[in-house]
Amino acid sequence: MTDSPAHPAPLADPHLVYDPLTGDSPKDVVILGSTGSIGTQAIDLVLRHPDRFRVTALSANGGRVALLAEQARRLRVRTVAVAREDVVPALREALAAEYGPGEPLPEILAGPDAATQAAASECHTVLNGITGSIGLAPTLAALEAGHTLALANKESLIVGGPLVKALAKPGQIIPVDSEHAALFQALACGTRTDVRKLVVTASGGPFRGRTKADLARVTVEDALAHPTWAMGPVITINSATLVNKGLEVIEAHLLYDIPFDRIEVVVHPQSYVHSMVEFTDGSTIAQATPPDMRGPIAIGLGWPERVPDAAPAFDWSKASTWEFFPLDNEAFPSVNLARHVGELAGTAPAVFNAANEECVEAFRSGALPFNGIMETVTRVVEEHGTPVSGTSLTVSDVLEAETWARARARELTATTATAEARA
């Protein structure tokens, strides 16, 4: 659905929109998921650097219409996209209230394909800050249009890995996850043949140090109390189960072509070191900043340039202690399960991710205990059997696998809830 004519076709070479060497004009950016955590921080960065970035389109689910309209007015975008068609009247009203009399309002795109349309529109860089596997189609659209993809939506790479990699040209994807932005920077210190292993750091979430038995009694409120990062509820609970870290292991493998047995996870409670690369000569390069996502976002939007004062720096005149611990795989089996589905490849990661999304929602609604999340996901993965993989993998295969995994996860969740009610 659209309220005005479609945009012109993308430039033949969108990388010519902005020359980072001369800085002749701001870099045109599309922000997907603009009202979420990544999107709002990206907009803060853009507003502080109008000489470097110009936002041409925003997309959001549609749950925060007033904020979306405010963002559109402040950034003077030409397009606003919402996934929910039912909020278009409210969005149009909010835009009219934000803009002055006689000011032209932005084009409105609406419907399940709205973000994909925005991702394909004319720009230099698309920041995909959507949460969940619904980010796959916009990721593919941005790559197909030839745009640089600043990727915060790890799920789209995980569920559609072979599809994404088949489209992406060298250097076209710039990771925005703090861990992968750290690896991206550290890897620049050597050649790929010099890499011994990647070390992905984890805060440990709110339940670091607890046993599996301890975790049986945690509540939704407990799981949402992350000690270092402020994130949306789904990502925060994924951090509590360490599913988020498992997904990041798969993502690191796909982004950097490093085998799973050379990707290690280590717990670092302070979240100062965002990840490390160990080289064959024994050197380890660590990327460190205080916890703040504006730094990785700036890498995604600005690379190969650095954006001055994108995020706070350390005060090295003050004493601090940085700790590192091994991961407790018994209490948090999600990372090893993620390695397993990553090695299976094909549709297996999509099944893992979809089942987890359903189980997280069941936990949030009280239908599943905390430990039941990974127990159910494990069972769904086991029942999936041999995944569709290789060059035969299609978007339809991924969507079919996700649909099955979600349905099966809901069935198992309902069985669990019934059994607990009878107990």
C-alpha positions as CSV (number, residue, x, y, z in Angstrom):
1,M,0.0,0.0,0.0
2,T,1.3,3.5,-0.8
3,D,-0.1,7.0,-0.4
4,S,1.9,8.5,-3.3
5,P,3.9,7.4,-6.4
6,A,6.8,5.1,-5.8
7,H,10.3,6.4,-5.7
8,P,12.6,6.4,-8.7
9,A,14.6,3.2,-9.3
10,P,17.8,2.9,-7.2
11,L,20.9,4.5,-8.7
12,A,23.0,2.3,-10.9
13,D,25.8,2.6,-8.4
14,P,24.4,3.9,-5.1
15,H,28.0,4.0,-3.7
16,L,28.4,7.1,-5.8
17,V,25.9,9.0,-3.7
18,Y,28.6,9.9,-1.1
19,D,32.3,10.0,-1.5
20,P,33.9,9.4,1.9
21,L,37.2,10.8,0.7
22,T,35.8,14.2,-0.3
23,G,32.7,14.4,1.9
24,D,31.0,16.3,-0.9
25,S,27.5,15.5,0.4
26,P,25.9,13.6,3.3
27,K,25.5,9.9,3.0
28,D,21.8,9.0,2.3
29,V,20.5,6.4,4.8
30,V,17.4,4.4,5.2
31,I,16.6,3.3,8.8
32,L,14.5,0.2,9.3
33,G,13.1,-0.3,12.8
34,S,13.4,3.4,13.5
35,T,11.3,3.4,16.7
36,G,13.2,0.6,18.3
37,S,16.4,0.7,20.4
38,I,18.8,0.6,17.4
39,G,16.7,3.0,15.4
40,T,16.4,5.7,18.0
41,Q,20.1,5.6,18.8
42,A,20.9,5.8,15.1
43,I,18.7,8.8,14.8
44,D,20.4,10.5,17.7
45,L,23.7,9.9,15.9
46,V,22.4,11.3,12.6
47,L,21.0,14.4,14.3
48,R,24.4,15.1,15.8
49,H,26.1,14.7,12.5
50,P,23.9,16.3,9.8
51,D,26.9,17.0,7.7
52,R,27.6,13.3,7.4
53,F,24.2,11.6,7.2
54,R,20.8,12.4,5.7
55,V,17.9,10.0,6.4
56,T,15.6,9.5,3.4
57,A,13.2,6.9,4.7
58,L,12.1,5.4,8.0
59,S,10.3,2.1,8.7
60,A,8.6,0.8,11.8
61,N,6.1,-1.8,12.9
62,G,3.5,0.9,13.7
63,G,3.1,0.6,17.4
64,R,4.6,4.0,18.2
65,V,3.0,6.3,15.6
66,A,3.6,9.6,17.4
67,L,7.3,8.9,17.7
68,L,7.5,7.8,14.1
69,A,5.9,11.0,13.0
70,E,8.2,13.1,15.2
71,Q,11.2,11.3,13.7
72,A,10.0,11.9,10.2
73,R,9.6,15.6,10.8
74,R,12.9,16.1,12.6
75,L,14.8,14.2,9.8
76,R,12.6,15.6,6.9
77,V,12.4,12.2,5.3
78,R,10.7,11.6,2.0
79,T,9.2,8.2,3.0
80,V,7.7,6.6,6.1
81,A,6.9,2.9,6.0
82,V,4.7,0.9,8.5
83,A,4.1,-2.8,8.6
84,R,0.6,-2.3,10.0
85,E,-1.9,-0.9,7.5
86,D,-4.5,-0.3,10.3
87,V,-2.4,2.6,11.7
88,V,-2.1,4.6,8.5
89,P,-5.0,7.0,9.5
90,A,-3.4,7.6,12.9
91,L,0.0,8.0,11.2
92,R,-1.3,10.5,8.7
93,E,-2.9,12.5,11.5
94,A,0.3,12.5,13.5
95,L,2.3,13.6,10.6
96,A,-0.1,16.5,9.9
97,A,0.2,17.6,13.5
98,E,4.0,17.5,13.3
99,Y,4.4,19.4,10.0
100,G,3.5,23.0,9.6
101,P,0.6,24.3,7.4
102,G,1.3,23.8,3.8
103,E,4.4,21.6,4.3
104,P,4.4,18.6,2.1
105,L,4.1,15.3,4.1
106,P,6.2,12.3,3.4
107,E,5.1,9.4,1.3
108,I,3.5,6.6,3.4
109,L,4.1,2.9,2.6
110,A,2.1,0.4,4.5
111,G,1.8,-3.4,4.7
112,P,4.1,-6.4,5.3
113,D,6.3,-5.4,2.4
114,A,6.7,-1.8,3.3
115,A,10.1,-2.2,5.0
116,T,11.3,-4.2,2.0
117,Q,10.2,-1.3,-0.3
118,A,12.0,1.2,1.8
119,A,15.2,-1.0,1.8
120,A,15.2,-1.0,-2.0
121,S,14.6,2.8,-2.3
122,E,17.4,5.1,-3.5
123,C,20.1,5.6,-0.8
124,H,23.7,4.7,0.0
125,T,23.2,2.7,3.2
126,V,20.4,0.7,4.8
127,L,20.5,0.2,8.5
128,N,18.4,-2.9,9.3
129,G,17.5,-2.5,13.0
130,I,14.4,-4.7,12.7
131,T,14.1,-7.4,15.4
132,G,13.4,-11.0,14.2
133,S,13.5,-13.0,11.0
134,I,11.0,-10.6,9.4
135,G,14.1,-8.6,8.6
136,L,15.2,-11.2,6.0
137,A,13.3,-9.7,3.0
138,P,14.5,-6.1,3.6
139,T,18.1,-7.5,4.0
140,L,17.8,-9.2,0.6
141,A,16.2,-6.2,-1.0
142,A,19.0,-3.8,0.2
143,L,21.7,-6.1,-1.0
144,E,20.0,-6.7,-4.4
145,A,19.7,-2.9,-4.8
146,G,23.4,-2.6,-4.3
147,H,23.2,-0.6,-1.1
148,T,25.7,-0.9,1.8
149,L,23.9,-2.9,4.5
150,A,24.5,-1.9,8.1
151,L,23.2,-5.1,9.7
152,A,21.8,-5.1,13.2
153,N,19.2,-7.7,12.3
154,K,21.3,-10.8,13.0
155,E,18.3,-13.1,12.5
156,S,18.1,-12.3,8.7
157,L,21.7,-13.5,8.2
158,I,21.1,-16.5,10.4
159,V,17.9,-17.8,8.9
160,G,18.9,-16.9,5.3
161,G,22.6,-17.3,5.5
162,P,23.3,-18.9,2.1
163,L,20.7,-16.5,0.4
164,V,22.3,-13.4,2.0
165,K,25.9,-14.5,1.2
166,A,25.0,-15.3,-2.4
167,L,23.8,-11.7,-2.9
168,A,26.3,-9.8,-0.8
169,K,29.4,-8.4,-2.5
170,P,32.7,-8.1,-0.6
171,G,32.4,-5.3,1.9
172,Q,28.7,-4.7,1.3
173,I,27.7,-5.8,4.8
174,I,28.9,-3.8,7.8
175,P,27.9,-5.5,11.1
176,V,26.3,-3.4,13.7
177,D,26.0,-5.9,16.6
178,S,28.6,-4.7,19.2
179,E,30.4,-8.1,19.0
180,H,30.6,-8.2,15.3
181,A,31.5,-4.6,14.9
182,A,34.3,-5.4,17.3
183,L,35.5,-8.4,15.3
184,F,35.2,-6.4,12.1
185,Q,37.6,-3.8,13.5
186,A,40.0,-6.2,15.0
187,L,40.2,-8.3,11.9
188,A,41.5,-5.3,10.0
189,C,44.7,-5.8,12.0
190,G,45.8,-8.9,10.0
191,T,45.0,-11.1,7.1
192,R,42.4,-13.9,7.3
193,T,45.1,-16.6,7.2
194,D,46.6,-14.9,10.3
195,V,43.5,-15.6,12.4
196,R,43.7,-18.4,15.0
197,K,40.2,-17.8,16.5
198,L,37.5,-15.4,17.2
199,V,36.6,-14.7,20.8
200,V,33.0,-13.5,21.3
201,T,32.3,-11.9,24.7
202,A,29.1,-12.2,26.6
203,S,28.0,-10.2,29.6
204,G,26.5,-13.4,31.1
205,G,23.1,-11.7,31.3
206,P,21.2,-11.3,34.6
207,F,21.7,-14.9,35.6
208,R,25.5,-15.2,35.4
209,G,26.7,-17.7,38.0
210,R,23.3,-19.4,38.5
211,T,22.9,-23.1,38.1
212,K,20.3,-24.8,35.9
213,A,18.3,-25.6,39.1
214,D,18.4,-21.9,40.1
215,L,17.1,-20.9,36.7
216,A,13.9,-23.0,37.1
217,R,12.5,-20.3,39.4
218,V,13.3,-17.1,37.6
219,T,10.5,-14.7,36.5
220,V,10.0,-12.6,33.4
221,E,10.9,-9.5,35.5
222,D,14.2,-11.2,36.5
223,A,15.0,-12.0,32.9
224,L,14.3,-8.5,31.7
225,A,16.7,-7.0,34.3
226,H,19.9,-6.9,32.1
227,P,22.9,-5.7,34.1
228,T,24.6,-3.7,31.4
229,W,22.6,-3.2,28.2
230,A,19.2,-1.5,27.6
231,M,17.5,-3.5,24.9
232,G,14.0,-4.6,23.7
233,P,12.3,-7.4,25.6
234,V,12.9,-10.2,23.1
235,I,16.7,-9.4,22.8
236,T,16.9,-9.0,26.5
237,I,15.4,-12.4,27.2
238,N,17.6,-13.9,24.5
239,S,20.5,-12.5,26.4
240,A,19.3,-14.1,29.6
241,T,19.1,-17.5,27.9
242,L,22.3,-16.7,26.0
243,V,20.5,-17.6,22.8
244,N,21.6,-14.2,21.6
245,K,25.2,-15.4,22.0
246,G,24.5,-18.6,20.1
247,L,23.0,-16.5,17.3
248,E,26.1,-14.4,17.3
249,V,28.3,-17.4,17.0
250,I,26.4,-18.5,13.8
251,E,26.6,-14.9,12.6
252,A,30.4,-14.7,13.1
253,H,30.8,-17.9,11.2
254,L,28.7,-16.6,8.3
255,L,30.3,-13.1,8.2
256,Y,33.9,-14.1,8.5
257,D,34.1,-17.7,7.2
258,I,35.7,-18.9,10.4
259,P,34.9,-22.6,11.4
260,F,32.8,-23.1,14.5
261,D,35.6,-24.8,16.4
262,R,37.6,-21.6,16.1
263,I,34.8,-19.4,17.6
264,E,34.9,-19.2,21.4
265,V,32.5,-17.5,23.8
266,V,33.8,-16.0,27.0
267,V,31.9,-14.3,29.8
268,H,32.9,-10.7,30.5
269,P,30.5,-9.1,33.0
270,Q,31.6,-5.5,32.5
271,S,30.8,-5.6,28.7
272,Y,33.8,-3.3,28.0
273,V,35.6,-5.7,25.6
274,H,33.1,-6.4,22.9
275,S,35.0,-9.2,21.2
276,M,38.6,-10.2,20.4
277,V,40.6,-11.8,17.6
278,E,43.5,-14.1,18.4
279,F,46.2,-14.3,15.7
280,T,48.6,-17.1,14.9
281,D,51.5,-15.3,16.4
282,G,49.9,-15.3,19.9
283,S,48.7,-11.7,19.7
284,T,45.1,-10.9,20.7
285,I,43.4,-7.7,19.4
286,A,40.5,-6.6,21.6
287,Q,38.0,-3.8,20.8
288,A,36.8,-2.0,23.9
289,T,34.5,0.9,24.7
290,P,32.0,1.6,27.5
291,P,28.6,-0.2,26.7
292,D,26.9,2.1,24.2
293,M,25.4,0.9,20.9
294,R,26.0,4.3,19.2
295,G,29.6,3.2,18.6
296,P,28.8,0.1,16.5
297,I,26.0,2.0,14.8
298,A,28.5,4.7,13.8
299,I,30.8,2.0,12.4
300,G,27.9,0.6,10.3
301,L,26.8,4.0,9.0
302,G,30.2,5.8,8.6
303,W,32.7,3.1,7.6
304,P,35.4,3.5,6.3
305,E,35.4,6.8,8.2
306,R,35.1,7.1,12.0
307,V,32.4,9.4,13.3
308,P,33.9,11.8,15.9
309,D,32.4,11.5,19.4
310,A,29.9,8.8,18.4
311,A,30.0,7.3,21.8
312,P,31.7,7.8,25.2
313,A,35.4,6.8,25.6
314,F,37.1,5.4,28.7
315,D,38.6,7.6,31.3
316,W,42.0,5.8,31.6
317,S,42.9,7.9,34.6
318,K,40.4,5.9,36.7
319,A,41.1,2.4,38.0
320,S,38.9,-0.4,36.7
321,T,38.8,-4.2,36.8
322,W,37.9,-6.3,33.8
323,E,37.0,-10.0,34.3
324,F,36.7,-13.0,32.0
325,F,35.1,-16.4,32.9
326,P,34.4,-19.6,30.9
327,L,30.8,-20.1,29.8
328,D,28.7,-22.6,31.8
329,N,27.3,-24.7,29.0
330,E,25.2,-26.9,31.4
331,A,23.2,-23.9,32.7
332,F,23.2,-22.2,29.3
333,P,23.0,-24.9,26.6
334,S,21.9,-22.5,23.9
335,V,25.4,-21.7,22.6
336,N,26.2,-25.4,21.9
337,L,22.8,-25.9,20.4
338,A,23.4,-22.9,18.1
339,R,26.8,-24.4,17.0
340,H,25.0,-27.6,16.2
341,V,22.3,-26.0,14.0
342,G,25.0,-23.7,12.5
343,E,27.0,-26.8,11.4
344,L,23.8,-28.4,10.1
345,A,23.2,-25.2,8.1
346,G,20.4,-24.9,5.6
347,T,17.0,-24.5,7.2
348,A,18.2,-25.6,10.7
349,P,19.1,-22.1,11.9
350,A,15.7,-20.8,10.8
351,V,14.0,-23.6,12.8
352,F,16.2,-22.8,15.9
353,N,15.4,-19.1,15.6
354,A,11.7,-19.4,14.9
355,A,11.1,-21.9,17.7
356,N,13.0,-19.6,20.1
357,E,10.9,-16.6,19.2
358,E,7.7,-18.6,19.9
359,C,9.1,-19.9,23.2
360,V,10.2,-16.4,24.3
361,E,6.7,-15.2,23.8
362,A,5.3,-18.2,25.7
363,F,7.7,-17.4,28.6
364,R,6.7,-13.7,28.6
365,S,3.0,-14.7,28.8
366,G,3.6,-17.2,31.6
367,A,2.9,-20.3,29.5
368,L,6.4,-21.6,29.7
369,P,9.1,-21.7,32.5
370,F,12.5,-20.1,31.8
371,N,14.3,-23.5,31.4
372,G,11.4,-24.6,29.2
373,I,12.5,-22.2,26.5
374,M,15.7,-24.1,25.6
375,E,14.1,-27.5,26.3
376,T,11.4,-26.8,23.8
377,V,13.7,-25.3,21.2
378,T,16.0,-28.3,21.5
379,R,13.1,-30.7,20.9
380,V,11.9,-28.7,17.9
381,V,15.4,-28.8,16.4
382,E,15.6,-32.6,17.0
383,E,12.2,-33.2,15.4
384,H,13.1,-31.1,12.3
385,G,15.4,-33.8,11.0
386,T,17.6,-33.2,7.9
387,P,17.5,-29.6,6.9
388,V,17.1,-28.3,3.3
389,S,20.6,-27.0,2.5
390,G,23.1,-26.2,-0.2
391,T,22.4,-24.3,-3.4
392,S,18.9,-25.7,-3.5
393,L,17.8,-23.5,-0.5
394,T,15.2,-20.9,-1.3
395,V,13.3,-18.2,0.6
396,S,10.2,-20.5,0.4
397,D,12.2,-23.3,2.1
398,V,13.2,-20.9,4.9
399,L,9.6,-19.6,5.4
400,E,8.2,-23.2,5.3
401,A,10.7,-24.3,7.9
402,E,9.9,-21.3,10.1
403,T,6.2,-21.9,9.9
404,W,6.6,-25.5,10.9
405,A,8.9,-24.7,13.8
406,R,6.6,-22.0,15.1
407,A,3.6,-24.3,15.0
408,R,5.4,-27.2,16.6
409,A,6.8,-24.9,19.3
410,R,3.3,-23.7,20.1
411,E,2.0,-27.3,20.3
412,L,4.8,-28.3,22.7
413,T,4.3,-25.1,24.8
414,A,0.6,-25.8,25.1
415,T,1.3,-29.4,26.2
416,T,3.8,-28.1,28.8
417,A,1.3,-25.5,30.1
418,T,-1.5,-28.1,30.4
419,A,0.8,-30.5,32.3
420,E,1.8,-27.8,34.7
421,A,-1.8,-26.8,35.3
422,R,-2.7,-30.3,36.2
423,A,0.3,-30.7,38.5
